[in-house]
Amino acid sequence: MTTGFVLIVTKTGFERKVREALDALDEVVHRWGLFGKFDVLARVEADSEVELTTMIVNNIRTIEGIVETRTLIGAVI
């Protein structure tokens, strides 16, 4: 299992729409609204780093209203 944290910047006024779109994705296990440079933080999980990356590129970054993302991929050390 691979876990990632996606920091998301949205267009003004799209915060709710982005949060709702994230809630519809099975790989998003939790998300939080933020204040500051980033508007949303999403915790995502997939079976592998490749699947996680593919899901972020194809399913998260394409959500209308998302301007920018930064992904932190966690590893057990």
N, C-alpha and C positions, 0 to 999 in steps of 0.2 A: 504494500500500500504506500502510495506517495501522497504527501500532503503539501499543499501550497497555500500561500496567502497572497491574494491579489488586491493591491491598492488601486483604487479607481477614482479618476477625475471625471465628473460629468458636466455636461452643459448646464447652465443655470436653468432651473425649473424641471430638469429631467431626473432628479434624484429619486423620486418615488417610482417612476416608470422603470428605472434601472433596477431598483431593489426588487420590484415585482417580477421582472424578467429573470433576475438571479434566483428568486424563490422557485421558479419553474424548472430549474436545472437540477437533475438528480445529484450531480457531482458537487454542488454547492451545499455544504453541510451546515453552514451558518454564515450570516452576514451582519455587519454592524454599520450604522450611519456614523460618519465622522464629521468633525469640524476642523478646518484648516486647509492645507494644500490638497488633501484627498477628501473625497466625499463619502466613499464606501470602502469597507474592508470585507472581503469574502474569503472564507476558508473553504478550500476545495480539496477533494480527494479523488484519486484514480488508482488503478492497479499498477501503473508504471509511470515513470517520468514522461515517456513518449505520449502515452494516453492523456496525461495531465496537460502537457504542452499543446497537443492537438485540440483538446476541449477548450482551452483558454483562447487559442487563436480562432477557432471556428465558431464557438458558442458564446463566449463572453465579449471578446473584442468587437464582435459584430453587432452587439446590442445598440439600438438607436439611442443616442444621447451620451455614449461613452466617448470621451475625448482622448484619454490617456490611461494606460495601465502600467503598473510595476508589479512584477511577480517575485515572491520569495519562496523558493522551494526548500522544504525542510527534509533533512535526512537524519536517521538515527545514528548517533555517533557514540 
